[in-house]
Amino acid sequence: MWLFLEGGRFLSIVADTGDSFLVQANLPGDIETNFPSVDIQEATGTEYRFSATVPRQTVMSVIQDELAGLNYSDLSKTVCNPNRVKAVNMVKEAMVDAQEVARRGGDVGSVCHATE
């Protein structure tokens, strides 16, 4: 699951072992903002530079809190850092492009299920 949060913070959340999720981020500070007490690992040469194993209940609680506190009508307007503005805009443009392909009938099957 990918989440863009206020300020352009980006988290990738995937299943981990047992009752945990693996929370991943590309940019410093994105994990710590919502999970200040977790042990964050930093790696080089990987898709996500930062990662942390976080209990599922903690992740679900944080997402619930983010939704409860959401008070903006446009995520883009919450992003001030130029690097993050560029990243958010590139994702937005890619999704608009995908939308146009789908409008033209080019997106037949959109659901697949992970088998890992």
Biopython code that builds the backbone (N, CA, C, O; Angstrom):
import numpy as np
from Bio.PDB.StructureBuilder import StructureBuilder

atoms = [
    (1, "MET", "N", (0.846, -1.167, 0.000)),
    (1, "MET", "CA", (0.000, 0.000, 0.000)),
    (1, "MET", "C", (0.897, 1.237, 0.000)),
    (1, "MET", "O", (1.843, 1.339, 0.780)),
    (2, "TRP", "N", (0.582, 2.149, -0.873)),
    (2, "TRP", "CA", (1.289, 3.416, -0.887)),
    (2, "TRP", "C", (0.397, 4.490, -0.293)),
    (2, "TRP", "O", (-0.798, 4.551, -0.580)),
    (3, "LEU", "N", (0.989, 5.332, 0.535)),
    (3, "LEU", "CA", (0.261, 6.442, 1.135)),
    (3, "LEU", "C", (1.050, 7.735, 0.972)),
    (3, "LEU", "O", (2.222, 7.811, 1.342)),
    (4, "PHE", "N", (0.398, 8.742, 0.416)),
    (4, "PHE", "CA", (0.948, 10.082, 0.446)),
    (4, "PHE", "C", (0.238, 10.813, 1.573)),
    (4, "PHE", "O", (-0.992, 10.841, 1.629)),
    (5, "LEU", "N", (1.011, 11.399, 2.462)),
    (5, "LEU", "CA", (0.469, 12.079, 3.625)),
    (5, "LEU", "C", (0.782, 13.570, 3.552)),
    (5, "LEU", "O", (1.580, 14.017, 2.729)),
    (6, "GLU", "N", (0.144, 14.312, 4.419)),
    (6, "GLU", "CA", (0.310, 15.763, 4.435)),
    (6, "GLU", "C", (1.792, 16.143, 4.384)),
    (6, "GLU", "O", (2.630, 15.539, 5.054)),
    (7, "GLY", "N", (2.085, 17.143, 3.585)),
    (7, "GLY", "CA", (3.458, 17.602, 3.434)),
    (7, "GLY", "C", (4.236, 16.815, 2.386)),
    (7, "GLY", "O", (5.418, 17.072, 2.157)),
    (8, "GLY", "N", (3.566, 15.858, 1.754)),
    (8, "GLY", "CA", (4.238, 15.048, 0.740)),
    (8, "GLY", "C", (5.011, 13.882, 1.299)),
    (8, "GLY", "O", (5.827, 13.274, 0.605)),
    (9, "ARG", "N", (4.749, 13.561, 2.584)),
    (9, "ARG", "CA", (5.397, 12.367, 3.135)),
    (9, "ARG", "C", (4.847, 11.155, 2.405)),
    (9, "ARG", "O", (3.655, 11.093, 2.104)),
    (10, "PHE", "N", (5.715, 10.190, 2.120)),
    (10, "PHE", "CA", (5.320, 8.999, 1.370)),
    (10, "PHE", "C", (5.750, 7.760, 2.137)),
    (10, "PHE", "O", (6.909, 7.624, 2.529)),
    (11, "LEU", "N", (4.793, 6.853, 2.345)),
    (11, "LEU", "CA", (5.086, 5.575, 2.990)),
    (11, "LEU", "C", (4.627, 4.434, 2.108)),
    (11, "LEU", "O", (3.567, 4.500, 1.486)),
    (12, "SER", "N", (5.425, 3.396, 2.061)),
    (12, "SER", "CA", (5.027, 2.126, 1.472)),
    (12, "SER", "C", (4.852, 1.163, 2.631)),
    (12, "SER", "O", (5.752, 1.006, 3.456)),
    (13, "ILE", "N", (3.696, 0.519, 2.695)),
    (13, "ILE", "CA", (3.407, -0.408, 3.791)),
    (13, "ILE", "C", (3.077, -1.764, 3.184)),
    (13, "ILE", "O", (2.158, -1.888, 2.375)),
    (14, "VAL", "N", (3.838, -2.778, 3.584)),
    (14, "VAL", "CA", (3.622, -4.132, 3.070)),
    (14, "VAL", "C", (3.590, -5.118, 4.232)),
    (14, "VAL", "O", (4.051, -4.821, 5.334)),
    (15, "ALA", "N", (3.040, -6.287, 3.965)),
    (15, "ALA", "CA", (2.972, -7.314, 4.994)),
    (15, "ALA", "C", (4.376, -7.741, 5.401)),
    (15, "ALA", "O", (5.288, -7.813, 4.577)),
    (16, "ASP", "N", (4.523, -8.017, 6.672)),
    (16, "ASP", "CA", (5.775, -8.534, 7.209)),
    (16, "ASP", "C", (5.422, -9.818, 7.956)),
    (16, "ASP", "O", (4.349, -10.382, 7.741)),
    (17, "THR", "N", (6.267, -10.263, 8.786)),
    (17, "THR", "CA", (6.006, -11.494, 9.518)),
    (17, "THR", "C", (5.014, -11.265, 10.654)),
    (17, "THR", "O", (5.038, -10.220, 11.304)),
    (18, "GLY", "N", (4.150, -12.238, 10.886)),
    (18, "GLY", "CA", (3.247, -12.201, 12.033)),
    (18, "GLY", "C", (2.350, -10.995, 12.083)),
    (18, "GLY", "O", (1.646, -10.687, 11.122)),
    (19, "ASP", "N", (2.378, -10.309, 13.214)),
    (19, "ASP", "CA", (1.511, -9.162, 13.449)),
    (19, "ASP", "C", (2.193, -7.841, 13.161)),
    (19, "ASP", "O", (1.959, -6.857, 13.863)),
    (20, "SER", "N", (3.033, -7.804, 12.140)),
    (20, "SER", "CA", (3.771, -6.581, 11.817)),
    (20, "SER", "C", (3.627, -6.223, 10.351)),
    (20, "SER", "O", (3.357, -7.069, 9.499)),
    (21, "PHE", "N", (3.817, -4.940, 10.090)),
    (21, "PHE", "CA", (3.948, -4.426, 8.732)),
    (21, "PHE", "C", (5.374, -3.932, 8.556)),
    (21, "PHE", "O", (6.019, -3.523, 9.522)),
    (22, "LEU", "N", (5.860, -3.969, 7.339)),
    (22, "LEU", "CA", (7.123, -3.329, 7.003)),
    (22, "LEU", "C", (6.769, -1.965, 6.430)),
    (22, "LEU", "O", (6.156, -1.869, 5.367)),
    (23, "VAL", "N", (7.158, -0.911, 7.139)),
    (23, "VAL", "CA", (6.903, 0.459, 6.713)),
    (23, "VAL", "C", (8.188, 0.964, 6.072)),
    (23, "VAL", "O", (9.260, 0.904, 6.675)),
    (24, "GLN", "N", (8.071, 1.464, 4.839)),
    (24, "GLN", "CA", (9.248, 1.873, 4.081)),
    (24, "GLN", "C", (9.088, 3.305, 3.583)),
    (24, "GLN", "O", (7.974, 3.787, 3.377)),
    (25, "ALA", "N", (10.212, 3.969, 3.397)),
    (25, "ALA", "CA", (10.196, 5.347, 2.895)),
    (25, "ALA", "C", (11.469, 5.613, 2.106)),
    (25, "ALA", "O", (12.503, 4.983, 2.329)),
    (26, "ASN", "N", (11.371, 6.551, 1.188)),
    (26, "ASN", "CA", (12.531, 6.959, 0.407)),
    (26, "ASN", "C", (13.275, 8.119, 1.051)),
    (26, "ASN", "O", (14.494, 8.236, 0.929)),
    (27, "LEU", "N", (12.520, 8.978, 1.742)),
    (27, "LEU", "CA", (13.105, 10.218, 2.242)),
    (27, "LEU", "C", (13.183, 10.234, 3.764)),
    (27, "LEU", "O", (12.328, 9.668, 4.445)),
    (28, "PRO", "N", (14.208, 10.881, 4.286)),
    (28, "PRO", "CA", (14.363, 10.939, 5.743)),
    (28, "PRO", "C", (13.201, 11.687, 6.394)),
    (28, "PRO", "O", (12.693, 12.672, 5.858)),
    (29, "GLY", "N", (12.800, 11.200, 7.549)),
    (29, "GLY", "CA", (11.758, 11.848, 8.323)),
    (29, "GLY", "C", (10.360, 11.319, 8.084)),
    (29, "GLY", "O", (9.469, 11.544, 8.904)),
    (30, "ASP", "N", (10.147, 10.621, 6.982)),
    (30, "ASP", "CA", (8.794, 10.177, 6.662)),
    (30, "ASP", "C", (8.283, 9.116, 7.633)),
    (30, "ASP", "O", (7.114, 9.153, 8.017)),
    (31, "ILE", "N", (9.114, 8.192, 8.029)),
    (31, "ILE", "CA", (8.691, 7.162, 8.982)),
    (31, "ILE", "C", (8.619, 7.755, 10.385)),
    (31, "ILE", "O", (7.645, 7.533, 11.104)),
    (32, "GLU", "N", (9.632, 8.498, 10.773)),
    (32, "GLU", "CA", (9.713, 9.037, 12.132)),
    (32, "GLU", "C", (8.549, 9.951, 12.502)),
    (32, "GLU", "O", (8.157, 10.021, 13.667)),
    (33, "THR", "N", (8.002, 10.644, 11.521)),
    (33, "THR", "CA", (6.901, 11.563, 11.799)),
    (33, "THR", "C", (5.720, 10.839, 12.421)),
    (33, "THR", "O", (5.113, 11.336, 13.370)),
    (34, "ASN", "N", (5.392, 9.669, 11.893)),
    (34, "ASN", "CA", (4.256, 8.917, 12.410)),
    (34, "ASN", "C", (4.637, 7.813, 13.386)),
    (34, "ASN", "O", (3.808, 7.365, 14.177)),
    (35, "PHE", "N", (5.872, 7.380, 13.331)),
    (35, "PHE", "CA", (6.328, 6.271, 14.179)),
    (35, "PHE", "C", (7.641, 6.661, 14.862)),
    (35, "PHE", "O", (8.691, 6.104, 14.542)),
    (36, "PRO", "N", (7.591, 7.604, 15.790)),
    (36, "PRO", "CA", (8.824, 8.166, 16.364)),
    (36, "PRO", "C", (9.660, 7.197, 17.190)),
    (36, "PRO", "O", (10.853, 7.435, 17.377)),
    (37, "SER", "N", (9.079, 6.119, 17.688)),
    (37, "SER", "CA", (9.839, 5.247, 18.580)),
    (37, "SER", "C", (10.299, 3.946, 17.930)),
    (37, "SER", "O", (10.823, 3.072, 18.621)),
    (38, "VAL", "N", (10.117, 3.798, 16.615)),
    (38, "VAL", "CA", (10.522, 2.546, 15.973)),
    (38, "VAL", "C", (11.998, 2.581, 15.589)),
    (38, "VAL", "O", (12.598, 3.646, 15.450)),
    (39, "ASP", "N", (12.558, 1.405, 15.424)),
    (39, "ASP", "CA", (13.948, 1.253, 15.006)),
    (39, "ASP", "C", (13.999, 1.293, 13.482)),
    (39, "ASP", "O", (13.550, 0.356, 12.820)),
    (40, "ILE", "N", (14.536, 2.358, 12.931)),
    (40, "ILE", "CA", (14.576, 2.539, 11.483)),
    (40, "ILE", "C", (15.919, 2.067, 10.945)),
    (40, "ILE", "O", (16.982, 2.452, 11.431)),
    (41, "GLN", "N", (15.833, 1.227, 9.934)),
    (41, "GLN", "CA", (17.026, 0.730, 9.258)),
    (41, "GLN", "C", (17.259, 1.565, 8.006)),
    (41, "GLN", "O", (16.316, 1.925, 7.302)),
    (42, "GLU", "N", (18.526, 1.868, 7.738)),
    (42, "GLU", "CA", (18.869, 2.594, 6.520)),
    (42, "GLU", "C", (19.723, 1.699, 5.639)),
    (42, "GLU", "O", (20.669, 1.065, 6.106)),
    (43, "ALA", "N", (19.376, 1.656, 4.359)),
    (43, "ALA", "CA", (20.105, 0.808, 3.416)),
    (43, "ALA", "C", (20.445, 1.615, 2.167)),
    (43, "ALA", "O", (19.814, 2.632, 1.878)),
    (44, "THR", "N", (21.432, 1.157, 1.448)),
    (44, "THR", "CA", (21.771, 1.776, 0.170)),
    (44, "THR", "C", (21.539, 0.760, -0.933)),
    (44, "THR", "O", (21.599, -0.448, -0.704)),
    (45, "GLY", "N", (21.275, 1.258, -2.128)),
    (45, "GLY", "CA", (21.084, 0.374, -3.265)),
    (45, "GLY", "C", (19.773, -0.399, -3.237)),
    (45, "GLY", "O", (19.647, -1.431, -3.894)),
    (46, "THR", "N", (18.798, 0.093, -2.481)),
    (46, "THR", "CA", (17.497, -0.563, -2.406)),
    (46, "THR", "C", (16.414, 0.400, -2.886)),
    (46, "THR", "O", (16.647, 1.602, -3.006)),
    (47, "GLU", "N", (15.242, -0.137, -3.155)),
    (47, "GLU", "CA", (14.141, 0.696, -3.622)),
    (47, "GLU", "C", (13.743, 1.727, -2.566)),
    (47, "GLU", "O", (13.442, 2.874, -2.897)),
    (48, "TYR", "N", (13.743, 1.316, -1.296)),
    (48, "TYR", "CA", (13.400, 2.217, -0.206)),
    (48, "TYR", "C", (14.602, 2.342, 0.715)),
    (48, "TYR", "O", (15.095, 1.343, 1.239)),
    (49, "ARG", "N", (15.068, 3.550, 0.910)),
    (49, "ARG", "CA", (16.259, 3.795, 1.723)),
    (49, "ARG", "C", (16.021, 3.492, 3.202)),
    (49, "ARG", "O", (16.928, 3.034, 3.897)),
    (50, "PHE", "N", (14.792, 3.751, 3.687)),
    (50, "PHE", "CA", (14.484, 3.589, 5.110)),
    (50, "PHE", "C", (13.375, 2.561, 5.295)),
    (50, "PHE", "O", (12.447, 2.481, 4.490)),
    (51, "SER", "N", (13.484, 1.770, 6.372)),
    (51, "SER", "CA", (12.430, 0.803, 6.665)),
    (51, "SER", "C", (12.379, 0.519, 8.162)),
    (51, "SER", "O", (13.358, 0.692, 8.888)),
    (52, "ALA", "N", (11.198, 0.076, 8.595)),
    (52, "ALA", "CA", (11.005, -0.289, 9.993)),
    (52, "ALA", "C", (9.894, -1.327, 10.076)),
    (52, "ALA", "O", (8.906, -1.256, 9.345)),
    (53, "THR", "N", (10.065, -2.276, 10.961)),
    (53, "THR", "CA", (9.016, -3.243, 11.249)),
    (53, "THR", "C", (8.162, -2.649, 12.365)),
    (53, "THR", "O", (8.663, -2.298, 13.433)),
    (54, "VAL", "N", (6.847, -2.543, 12.090)),
    (54, "VAL", "CA", (5.937, -1.863, 13.014)),
    (54, "VAL", "C", (4.732, -2.772, 13.262)),
    (54, "VAL", "O", (4.192, -3.347, 12.317)),
    (55, "PRO", "N", (4.305, -2.909, 14.515)),
    (55, "PRO", "CA", (3.125, -3.730, 14.787)),
    (55, "PRO", "C", (1.913, -3.265, 13.968)),
    (55, "PRO", "O", (1.682, -2.066, 13.808)),
    (56, "ARG", "N", (1.155, -4.220, 13.459)),
    (56, "ARG", "CA", (-0.015, -3.908, 12.634)),
    (56, "ARG", "C", (-0.955, -2.932, 13.336)),
    (56, "ARG", "O", (-1.418, -1.970, 12.723)),
    (57, "GLN", "N", (-1.238, -3.169, 14.604)),
    (57, "GLN", "CA", (-2.178, -2.309, 15.327)),
    (57, "GLN", "C", (-1.684, -0.872, 15.393)),
    (57, "GLN", "O", (-2.482, 0.061, 15.310)),
    (58, "THR", "N", (-0.382, -0.686, 15.540)),
    (58, "THR", "CA", (0.191, 0.666, 15.569)),
    (58, "THR", "C", (-0.002, 1.352, 14.226)),
    (58, "THR", "O", (-0.391, 2.518, 14.173)),
    (59, "VAL", "N", (0.267, 0.636, 13.141)),
    (59, "VAL", "CA", (0.100, 1.207, 11.803)),
    (59, "VAL", "C", (-1.365, 1.578, 11.574)),
    (59, "VAL", "O", (-1.660, 2.666, 11.080)),
    (60, "MET", "N", (-2.273, 0.688, 11.928)),
    (60, "MET", "CA", (-3.700, 0.957, 11.728)),
    (60, "MET", "C", (-4.155, 2.164, 12.545)),
    (60, "MET", "O", (-4.963, 2.964, 12.074)),
    (61, "SER", "N", (-3.648, 2.296, 13.750)),
    (61, "SER", "CA", (-3.989, 3.432, 14.603)),
    (61, "SER", "C", (-3.479, 4.743, 14.007)),
    (61, "SER", "O", (-4.183, 5.753, 14.021)),
    (62, "VAL", "N", (-2.254, 4.720, 13.485)),
    (62, "VAL", "CA", (-1.664, 5.921, 12.876)),
    (62, "VAL", "C", (-2.460, 6.338, 11.640)),
    (62, "VAL", "O", (-2.726, 7.524, 11.444)),
    (63, "ILE", "N", (-2.840, 5.370, 10.807)),
    (63, "ILE", "CA", (-3.621, 5.699, 9.607)),
    (63, "ILE", "C", (-4.982, 6.271, 10.009)),
    (63, "ILE", "O", (-5.460, 7.226, 9.397)),
    (64, "GLN", "N", (-5.597, 5.695, 11.023)),
    (64, "GLN", "CA", (-6.869, 6.199, 11.511)),
    (64, "GLN", "C", (-6.719, 7.643, 12.002)),
    (64, "GLN", "O", (-7.566, 8.489, 11.715)),
    (65, "ASP", "N", (-5.644, 7.920, 12.741)),
    (65, "ASP", "CA", (-5.397, 9.277, 13.235)),
    (65, "ASP", "C", (-5.173, 10.258, 12.081)),
    (65, "ASP", "O", (-5.653, 11.391, 12.117)),
    (66, "GLU", "N", (-4.441, 9.813, 11.060)),
    (66, "GLU", "CA", (-4.215, 10.672, 9.886)),
    (66, "GLU", "C", (-5.547, 11.022, 9.233)),
    (66, "GLU", "O", (-5.780, 12.178, 8.882)),
    (67, "LEU", "N", (-6.417, 10.036, 9.071)),
    (67, "LEU", "CA", (-7.720, 10.288, 8.458)),
    (67, "LEU", "C", (-8.576, 11.196, 9.330)),
    (67, "LEU", "O", (-9.244, 12.094, 8.818)),
    (68, "ALA", "N", (-8.564, 10.975, 10.625)),
    (68, "ALA", "CA", (-9.368, 11.789, 11.539)),
    (68, "ALA", "C", (-8.906, 13.249, 11.523)),
    (68, "ALA", "O", (-9.722, 14.156, 11.691)),
    (69, "GLY", "N", (-7.619, 13.479, 11.325)),
    (69, "GLY", "CA", (-7.084, 14.837, 11.343)),
    (69, "GLY", "C", (-6.995, 15.502, 9.983)),
    (69, "GLY", "O", (-6.533, 16.638, 9.880)),
    (70, "LEU", "N", (-7.426, 14.817, 8.942)),
    (70, "LEU", "CA", (-7.323, 15.358, 7.589)),
    (70, "LEU", "C", (-8.244, 16.570, 7.449)),
    (70, "LEU", "O", (-9.453, 16.475, 7.662)),
    (71, "ASN", "N", (-7.650, 17.710, 7.085)),
    (71, "ASN", "CA", (-8.446, 18.938, 6.974)),
    (71, "ASN", "C", (-8.097, 19.765, 5.742)),
    (71, "ASN", "O", (-8.400, 20.957, 5.697)),
    (72, "TYR", "N", (-7.469, 19.160, 4.752)),
    (72, "TYR", "CA", (-7.137, 19.882, 3.522)),
    (72, "TYR", "C", (-7.940, 19.288, 2.369)),
    (72, "TYR", "O", (-8.345, 18.127, 2.407)),
    (73, "SER", "N", (-8.160, 20.107, 1.344)),
    (73, "SER", "CA", (-8.926, 19.638, 0.182)),
    (73, "SER", "C", (-8.028, 19.279, -0.999)),
    (73, "SER", "O", (-8.501, 18.756, -2.008)),
    (74, "ASP", "N", (-6.732, 19.562, -0.872)),
    (74, "ASP", "CA", (-5.796, 19.260, -1.958)),
    (74, "ASP", "C", (-4.424, 18.972, -1.345)),
    (74, "ASP", "O", (-3.767, 19.873, -0.824)),
    (75, "LEU", "N", (-4.005, 17.721, -1.412)),
    (75, "LEU", "CA", (-2.718, 17.325, -0.845)),
    (75, "LEU", "C", (-1.584, 18.192, -1.375)),
    (75, "LEU", "O", (-0.693, 18.579, -0.619)),
    (76, "SER", "N", (-1.613, 18.495, -2.652)),
    (76, "SER", "CA", (-0.528, 19.263, -3.276)),
    (76, "SER", "C", (-0.273, 20.586, -2.571)),
    (76, "SER", "O", (0.865, 21.052, -2.515)),
    (77, "LYS", "N", (-1.323, 21.193, -2.034)),
    (77, "LYS", "CA", (-1.172, 22.483, -1.377)),
    (77, "LYS", "C", (-0.511, 22.371, -0.004)),
    (77, "LYS", "O", (-0.167, 23.388, 0.597)),
    (78, "THR", "N", (-0.330, 21.149, 0.500)),
    (78, "THR", "CA", (0.346, 20.966, 1.785)),
    (78, "THR", "C", (1.835, 20.719, 1.618)),
    (78, "THR", "O", (2.567, 20.632, 2.604)),
    (79, "VAL", "N", (2.287, 20.606, 0.375)),
    (79, "VAL", "CA", (3.676, 20.244, 0.095)),
    (79, "VAL", "C", (4.473, 21.492, -0.258)),
    (79, "VAL", "O", (4.151, 22.197, -1.215)),
    (80, "CYS", "N", (5.527, 21.760, 0.533)),
    (80, "CYS", "CA", (6.325, 22.970, 0.317)),
    (80, "CYS", "C", (7.747, 22.670, -0.143)),
    (80, "CYS", "O", (8.344, 23.470, -0.862)),
    (81, "ASN", "N", (8.294, 21.530, 0.261)),
    (81, "ASN", "CA", (9.657, 21.163, -0.096)),
    (81, "ASN", "C", (9.727, 20.911, -1.604)),
    (81, "ASN", "O", (8.982, 20.073, -2.112)),
    (82, "PRO", "N", (10.605, 21.614, -2.335)),
    (82, "PRO", "CA", (10.660, 21.479, -3.798)),
    (82, "PRO", "C", (10.882, 20.042, -4.286)),
    (82, "PRO", "O", (10.311, 19.646, -5.302)),
    (83, "ASN", "N", (11.688, 19.274, -3.589)),
    (83, "ASN", "CA", (11.926, 17.884, -3.979)),
    (83, "ASN", "C", (10.637, 17.076, -3.863)),
    (83, "ASN", "O", (10.334, 16.256, -4.730)),
    (84, "ARG", "N", (9.888, 17.306, -2.804)),
    (84, "ARG", "CA", (8.630, 16.584, -2.597)),
    (84, "ARG", "C", (7.536, 17.084, -3.548)),
    (84, "ARG", "O", (6.713, 16.294, -4.010)),
    (85, "VAL", "N", (7.522, 18.375, -3.839)),
    (85, "VAL", "CA", (6.560, 18.914, -4.812)),
    (85, "VAL", "C", (6.742, 18.193, -6.141)),
    (85, "VAL", "O", (5.774, 17.753, -6.761)),
    (86, "LYS", "N", (7.990, 18.080, -6.569)),
    (86, "LYS", "CA", (8.285, 17.416, -7.843)),
    (86, "LYS", "C", (7.808, 15.963, -7.811)),
    (86, "LYS", "O", (7.186, 15.495, -8.764)),
    (87, "ALA", "N", (8.095, 15.250, -6.723)),
    (87, "ALA", "CA", (7.705, 13.841, -6.618)),
    (87, "ALA", "C", (6.192, 13.672, -6.651)),
    (87, "ALA", "O", (5.676, 12.825, -7.380)),
    (88, "VAL", "N", (5.480, 14.476, -5.865)),
    (88, "VAL", "CA", (4.015, 14.385, -5.823)),
    (88, "VAL", "C", (3.424, 14.702, -7.193)),
    (88, "VAL", "O", (2.510, 14.015, -7.651)),
    (89, "ASN", "N", (3.938, 15.734, -7.844)),
    (89, "ASN", "CA", (3.421, 16.101, -9.164)),
    (89, "ASN", "C", (3.689, 15.022, -10.207)),
    (89, "ASN", "O", (2.854, 14.787, -11.080)),
    (90, "MET", "N", (4.828, 14.374, -10.129)),
    (90, "MET", "CA", (5.134, 13.306, -11.083)),
    (90, "MET", "C", (4.174, 12.120, -10.901)),
    (90, "MET", "O", (3.718, 11.535, -11.884)),
    (91, "VAL", "N", (3.873, 11.772, -9.660)),
    (91, "VAL", "CA", (2.927, 10.684, -9.403)),
    (91, "VAL", "C", (1.541, 11.080, -9.907)),
    (91, "VAL", "O", (0.855, 10.289, -10.552)),
    (92, "LYS", "N", (1.141, 12.315, -9.603)),
    (92, "LYS", "CA", (-0.174, 12.794, -10.043)),
    (92, "LYS", "C", (-0.280, 12.725, -11.565)),
    (92, "LYS", "O", (-1.289, 12.262, -12.097)),
    (93, "GLU", "N", (0.754, 13.182, -12.261)),
    (93, "GLU", "CA", (0.752, 13.148, -13.728)),
    (93, "GLU", "C", (0.697, 11.724, -14.255)),
    (93, "GLU", "O", (-0.008, 11.458, -15.229)),
    (94, "ALA", "N", (1.425, 10.801, -13.633)),
    (94, "ALA", "CA", (1.408, 9.404, -14.067)),
    (94, "ALA", "C", (0.011, 8.806, -13.915)),
    (94, "ALA", "O", (-0.432, 8.048, -14.777)),
    (95, "MET", "N", (-0.687, 9.139, -12.828)),
    (95, "MET", "CA", (-2.034, 8.611, -12.621)),
    (95, "MET", "C", (-3.037, 9.239, -13.590)),
    (95, "MET", "O", (-3.966, 8.561, -14.030)),
    (96, "VAL", "N", (-2.871, 10.512, -13.927)),
    (96, "VAL", "CA", (-3.737, 11.135, -14.931)),
    (96, "VAL", "C", (-3.507, 10.466, -16.277)),
    (96, "VAL", "O", (-4.464, 10.202, -17.004)),
    (97, "ASP", "N", (-2.254, 10.189, -16.622)),
    (97, "ASP", "CA", (-1.948, 9.481, -17.867)),
    (97, "ASP", "C", (-2.612, 8.107, -17.881)),
    (97, "ASP", "O", (-3.196, 7.713, -18.891)),
    (98, "ALA", "N", (-2.529, 7.371, -16.766)),
    (98, "ALA", "CA", (-3.159, 6.048, -16.678)),
    (98, "ALA", "C", (-4.677, 6.165, -16.817)),
    (98, "ALA", "O", (-5.317, 5.319, -17.442)),
    (99, "GLN", "N", (-5.244, 7.216, -16.233)),
    (99, "GLN", "CA", (-6.681, 7.457, -16.342)),
    (99, "GLN", "C", (-7.084, 7.642, -17.798)),
    (99, "GLN", "O", (-8.107, 7.113, -18.233)),
    (100, "GLU", "N", (-6.280, 8.394, -18.556)),
    (100, "GLU", "CA", (-6.591, 8.631, -19.965)),
    (100, "GLU", "C", (-6.486, 7.345, -20.784)),
    (100, "GLU", "O", (-7.291, 7.122, -21.688)),
    (101, "VAL", "N", (-5.514, 6.510, -20.480)),
    (101, "VAL", "CA", (-5.402, 5.210, -21.159)),
    (101, "VAL", "C", (-6.656, 4.386, -20.883)),
    (101, "VAL", "O", (-7.210, 3.768, -21.792)),
    (102, "ALA", "N", (-7.101, 4.377, -19.627)),
    (102, "ALA", "CA", (-8.303, 3.631, -19.260)),
    (102, "ALA", "C", (-9.537, 4.191, -19.965)),
    (102, "ALA", "O", (-10.402, 3.430, -20.400)),
    (103, "ARG", "N", (-9.619, 5.504, -20.078)),
    (103, "ARG", "CA", (-10.761, 6.127, -20.786)),
    (103, "ARG", "C", (-10.844, 5.668, -22.228)),
    (103, "ARG", "O", (-11.931, 5.533, -22.790)),
    (104, "ARG", "N", (-9.682, 5.431, -22.821)),
    (104, "ARG", "CA", (-9.636, 4.994, -24.216)),
    (104, "ARG", "C", (-9.796, 3.482, -24.338)),
    (104, "ARG", "O", (-9.688, 2.931, -25.434)),
    (105, "GLY", "N", (-10.054, 2.809, -23.216)),
    (105, "GLY", "CA", (-10.269, 1.364, -23.252)),
    (105, "GLY", "C", (-9.006, 0.543, -23.138)),
    (105, "GLY", "O", (-9.033, -0.663, -23.386)),
    (106, "GLY", "N", (-7.909, 1.158, -22.773)),
    (106, "GLY", "CA", (-6.638, 0.452, -22.706)),
    (106, "GLY", "C", (-6.345, -0.228, -21.389)),
    (106, "GLY", "O", (-5.279, -0.820, -21.221)),
    (107, "ASP", "N", (-7.270, -0.152, -20.455)),
    (107, "ASP", "CA", (-7.052, -0.751, -19.132)),
    (107, "ASP", "C", (-8.144, -1.780, -18.905)),
    (107, "ASP", "O", (-9.212, -1.455, -18.385)),
    (108, "VAL", "N", (-7.880, -3.025, -19.293)),
    (108, "VAL", "CA", (-8.910, -4.044, -19.238)),
    (108, "VAL", "C", (-9.019, -4.663, -17.848)),
    (108, "VAL", "O", (-10.091, -4.640, -17.244)),
    (109, "GLY", "N", (-7.944, -5.203, -17.345)),
    (109, "GLY", "CA", (-7.962, -5.831, -16.025)),
    (109, "GLY", "C", (-7.117, -5.042, -15.058)),
    (109, "GLY", "O", (-5.924, -4.851, -15.293)),
    (110, "SER", "N", (-7.710, -4.580, -13.973)),
    (110, "SER", "CA", (-6.949, -3.727, -13.068)),
    (110, "SER", "C", (-6.678, -4.367, -11.710)),
    (110, "SER", "O", (-5.989, -3.774, -10.879)),
    (111, "VAL", "N", (-7.205, -5.562, -11.471)),
    (111, "VAL", "CA", (-7.020, -6.172, -10.166)),
    (111, "VAL", "C", (-6.222, -7.465, -10.307)),
    (111, "VAL", "O", (-6.576, -8.345, -11.092)),
    (112, "CYS", "N", (-5.173, -7.562, -9.558)),
    (112, "CYS", "CA", (-4.436, -8.816, -9.452)),
    (112, "CYS", "C", (-4.176, -9.043, -7.976)),
    (112, "CYS", "O", (-4.219, -8.096, -7.191)),
    (113, "HIS", "N", (-3.916, -10.239, -7.594)),
    (113, "HIS", "CA", (-3.731, -10.548, -6.181)),
    (113, "HIS", "C", (-2.336, -11.094, -5.950)),
    (113, "HIS", "O", (-1.866, -11.970, -6.677)),
    (114, "ALA", "N", (-1.687, -10.569, -4.936)),
    (114, "ALA", "CA", (-0.345, -11.036, -4.586)),
    (114, "ALA", "C", (-0.427, -12.485, -4.147)),
    (114, "ALA", "O", (-1.330, -12.876, -3.407)),
    (115, "THR", "N", (0.515, -13.265, -4.605)),
    (115, "THR", "CA", (0.519, -14.699, -4.255)),
    (115, "THR", "C", (1.706, -15.073, -3.407)),
    (115, "THR", "O", (1.980, -16.257, -3.211)),
    (116, "GLU", "N", (2.407, -14.098, -2.906)),
    (116, "GLU", "CA", (3.598, -14.381, -2.101)),
    (116, "GLU", "C", (3.210, -14.968, -0.774)),
    (116, "GLU", "O", (4.078, -15.273, 0.044)),
]
sb = StructureBuilder()
sb.init_structure("model")
sb.init_model(0)
sb.init_chain("A")
sb.init_seg("    ")
for serial, (resi, resn, name, xyz) in enumerate(atoms, 1):
    if name == "N":
        sb.init_residue(resn, " ", resi, " ")
    sb.init_atom(name, np.array(xyz, "f"), 0.0, 1.0, " ", f" {name:<3s}", serial, name[0])
structure = sb.get_structure()
